[in-house]
Amino acid sequence: MLTAMEISALERALLAEGKRLVCGCDEAGRGALAGPVVAAAVVLNYEAIPGGLNDSKLLKLEAREAAAILIREQAIAWAVCSMSPREIERVNILQASLAAMQAAVGQLGLQPEYVLIDGPHLPQMRGLAGAESLAGGRLPVQGVIDGDAEILCIAAASILAKVERDRMMRELALAYPHYGFERHVGYGTPEHRAALLAHGPCEIHRRSFRPVQEILQGSLF
């Protein structure tokens, strides 16, 4: 049985400084060949931490979805935002992921006192409109390598992002039934690559990604 994460030393230090609105951010779908990239932002209530929090990649489907329900019910605030395949093609997947995280923070309905991001790349977190700005108009933000496995609020964000993206891909599978999106949710599995070769890319494929590009280029000859 997977052991739930405990509050991290970094989160404890921020709480000890008097910060109560600590926001975690993560994304899902960055490496997929199809579908949106989805980011979530979560401000946990550290006096009522939802049970079962862990890196979303380590949780089975049922545990992930159960944890997502608790996060939505018990967190101080949460938000989810996505960027479409066309937006990913326009600005590249890294910038689309960062933009989705920034947008999710902006949709929380409150201004966090500190933002923790999974990974080394940081979006520019500006203060919310109408709220008192921090650090000259920018929110303090810190990247944490493997944050989804170390930091509770980032783990919570990773769960919400993964659950929401999987839901979106199951819905998209109904519109594009030849690709098996309900099973691989757009990642480059052998099943997905075989479907790409057989049917070519559809509207939700990321045409700037090499495996999709190669099939498109091959179809020209």
C-alpha positions as CSV (number, residue, x, y, z in Angstrom):
1,M,0.0,0.0,0.0
2,L,1.3,3.4,-1.0
3,T,2.2,5.6,2.0
4,A,0.8,9.1,1.8
5,M,3.2,12.0,1.8
6,E,3.9,14.1,4.9
7,I,4.3,17.8,5.0
8,S,7.7,18.9,3.7
9,A,10.3,20.9,5.5
10,L,9.9,23.7,3.0
11,E,6.2,23.9,3.6
12,R,6.8,23.9,7.4
13,A,9.3,26.7,7.0
14,L,6.8,28.8,5.1
15,L,4.1,28.2,7.6
16,A,6.5,29.1,10.4
17,E,7.1,32.4,8.7
18,G,3.3,33.1,9.0
19,K,2.5,32.3,5.4
20,R,-0.8,30.4,5.2
21,L,-1.7,30.8,1.5
22,V,1.0,28.6,0.0
23,C,0.1,27.6,-3.6
24,G,1.4,24.5,-5.4
25,C,1.4,24.2,-9.2
26,D,1.9,21.3,-11.6
27,E,0.9,20.3,-15.1
28,A,-0.2,17.1,-16.8
29,G,0.3,16.1,-20.5
30,R,3.5,17.9,-21.3
31,G,5.0,14.8,-23.0
32,A,1.8,13.7,-24.8
33,L,1.5,13.7,-28.6
34,A,-2.1,14.8,-28.5
35,G,-4.5,16.8,-26.5
36,P,-4.1,19.9,-24.2
37,V,-1.6,20.5,-21.5
38,V,-3.4,21.0,-18.2
39,A,-2.2,22.8,-15.1
40,A,-3.6,23.1,-11.6
41,A,-3.0,25.4,-8.7
42,V,-3.9,24.4,-5.2
43,V,-3.8,26.3,-1.9
44,L,-4.1,23.6,0.8
45,N,-5.6,24.1,4.3
46,Y,-2.6,22.7,6.3
47,E,-4.9,22.2,9.3
48,A,-7.1,19.8,7.2
49,I,-4.8,18.1,4.7
50,P,-6.7,15.7,2.4
51,G,-5.8,12.1,2.9
52,G,-4.0,10.1,0.3
53,L,-1.9,12.8,-1.3
54,N,1.1,11.7,-3.4
55,D,2.6,12.2,-6.8
56,S,-0.2,11.6,-9.2
57,K,2.0,9.2,-11.3
58,L,2.3,6.9,-8.3
59,L,-1.4,6.7,-7.6
60,K,-3.8,4.2,-9.3
61,L,-6.8,5.7,-11.1
62,E,-9.3,5.1,-8.2
63,A,-7.0,6.6,-5.6
64,R,-6.2,9.6,-7.8
65,E,-9.9,10.4,-8.4
66,A,-10.8,9.9,-4.7
67,A,-7.9,12.3,-3.7
68,A,-9.1,14.8,-6.3
69,I,-12.6,14.9,-4.7
70,L,-11.1,15.5,-1.3
71,I,-8.7,18.2,-2.6
72,R,-11.7,20.1,-4.2
73,E,-13.7,19.8,-1.0
74,Q,-11.0,20.7,1.6
75,A,-8.5,23.0,-0.1
76,I,-8.7,26.8,0.6
77,A,-8.7,27.4,-3.2
78,W,-8.0,25.5,-6.4
79,A,-8.1,26.1,-10.1
80,V,-7.4,24.2,-13.3
81,C,-6.4,25.7,-16.7
82,S,-5.5,24.1,-20.1
83,M,-3.7,25.1,-23.2
84,S,-4.9,23.6,-26.5
85,P,-2.7,21.8,-29.1
86,R,-2.8,24.9,-31.3
87,E,-1.5,27.1,-28.4
88,I,1.2,24.5,-27.7
89,E,2.3,24.6,-31.4
90,R,2.3,28.4,-31.3
91,V,4.5,29.0,-28.3
92,N,6.1,25.5,-27.7
93,I,5.2,23.0,-24.9
94,L,7.3,24.6,-22.2
95,Q,5.9,28.0,-22.6
96,A,2.3,26.6,-22.9
97,S,2.8,24.7,-19.6
98,L,4.1,27.8,-17.8
99,A,1.2,29.9,-19.2
100,A,-1.3,27.3,-18.0
101,M,0.2,27.4,-14.5
102,Q,0.2,31.1,-14.5
103,A,-3.4,31.2,-15.6
104,A,-4.4,28.6,-13.0
105,V,-2.9,30.8,-10.2
106,G,-4.8,33.8,-11.6
107,Q,-8.1,31.9,-11.4
108,L,-7.8,30.9,-7.7
109,G,-9.9,33.9,-6.6
110,L,-7.3,34.9,-4.0
111,Q,-3.6,36.0,-4.0
112,P,-1.2,33.4,-2.7
113,E,1.6,34.5,-0.4
114,Y,4.1,32.0,-2.0
115,V,4.0,29.8,-5.1
116,L,5.8,26.5,-5.4
117,I,6.2,25.0,-8.9
118,D,7.1,21.5,-9.9
119,G,10.4,21.6,-11.8
120,P,13.1,24.2,-12.5
121,H,11.2,26.4,-15.0
122,L,9.3,29.3,-13.5
123,P,6.4,31.3,-14.9
124,Q,6.2,35.0,-14.2
125,M,3.7,35.1,-11.4
126,R,2.2,38.6,-11.2
127,G,-0.2,39.8,-8.5
128,L,-3.9,39.4,-9.2
129,A,-5.8,42.4,-10.5
130,G,-7.2,44.5,-7.6
131,A,-5.1,42.7,-5.0
132,E,-2.1,44.2,-3.2
133,S,0.9,43.2,-5.2
134,L,3.9,41.4,-3.8
135,A,7.6,41.8,-4.6
136,G,7.0,44.8,-7.0
137,G,4.0,43.2,-8.7
138,R,5.3,39.7,-8.8
139,L,4.4,36.8,-6.5
140,P,7.3,35.0,-4.8
141,V,7.8,31.8,-6.7
142,Q,10.2,28.8,-6.2
143,G,10.8,25.8,-8.4
144,V,11.3,22.4,-6.7
145,I,12.8,19.5,-8.6
146,D,10.5,16.4,-8.2
147,G,8.2,18.7,-6.2
148,D,5.2,16.5,-7.0
149,A,6.9,13.7,-4.9
150,E,8.1,16.0,-2.1
151,I,5.7,18.9,-1.6
152,L,2.1,18.4,-0.5
153,C,0.6,21.3,-2.3
154,I,2.4,20.4,-5.5
155,A,1.3,16.8,-5.2
156,A,-2.3,18.0,-4.8
157,A,-1.9,20.1,-8.0
158,S,-0.5,17.2,-9.9
159,I,-3.5,15.1,-8.9
160,L,-6.0,17.7,-10.1
161,A,-4.2,18.3,-13.3
162,K,-3.9,14.6,-14.1
163,V,-7.5,13.8,-13.2
164,E,-8.9,16.7,-15.3
165,R,-6.7,16.0,-18.3
166,D,-7.7,12.3,-18.3
167,R,-11.3,13.3,-18.2
168,M,-10.8,15.6,-21.1
169,M,-9.1,12.9,-23.1
170,R,-11.9,10.4,-22.5
171,E,-14.3,13.0,-23.8
172,L,-12.1,13.6,-26.9
173,A,-12.0,9.9,-27.5
174,L,-15.7,10.0,-28.3
175,A,-15.0,12.5,-31.1
176,Y,-11.9,10.8,-32.3
177,P,-12.5,7.0,-31.7
178,H,-9.7,5.6,-33.9
179,Y,-6.8,6.5,-31.6
180,G,-7.6,4.9,-28.2
181,F,-7.3,8.2,-26.3
182,E,-9.4,6.8,-23.5
183,R,-6.5,4.3,-22.8
184,H,-3.3,6.2,-23.4
185,V,-4.6,9.7,-23.0
186,G,-2.5,11.0,-25.9
187,Y,0.9,9.7,-25.0
188,G,3.2,8.0,-27.5
189,T,2.4,4.3,-26.8
190,P,2.8,1.7,-29.4
191,E,-1.0,1.6,-29.8
192,H,-1.1,5.3,-30.4
193,R,1.8,5.4,-32.8
194,A,0.2,2.5,-34.8
195,A,-3.1,4.5,-35.0
196,L,-1.2,7.5,-36.1
197,L,0.3,5.6,-39.0
198,A,-3.0,4.0,-39.9
199,H,-5.2,7.1,-39.7
200,G,-2.8,10.1,-39.7
201,P,-3.0,13.0,-37.2
202,C,-6.4,14.3,-36.1
203,E,-7.3,17.8,-35.0
204,I,-6.0,17.4,-31.4
205,H,-2.6,16.1,-32.3
206,R,0.4,18.4,-31.7
207,R,1.8,18.9,-35.1
208,S,5.0,20.4,-33.8
209,F,5.9,17.2,-32.0
210,R,8.4,15.1,-33.9
211,P,6.5,11.8,-34.2
212,V,3.5,13.7,-35.6
213,Q,5.7,15.8,-37.8
214,E,7.3,12.8,-39.3
215,I,4.0,11.2,-40.2
216,L,2.8,14.5,-41.8
217,Q,6.0,14.8,-43.8
218,G,5.8,11.2,-44.9
219,S,2.2,11.8,-46.2
220,L,3.5,14.5,-48.6
221,F,5.5,12.0,-50.6
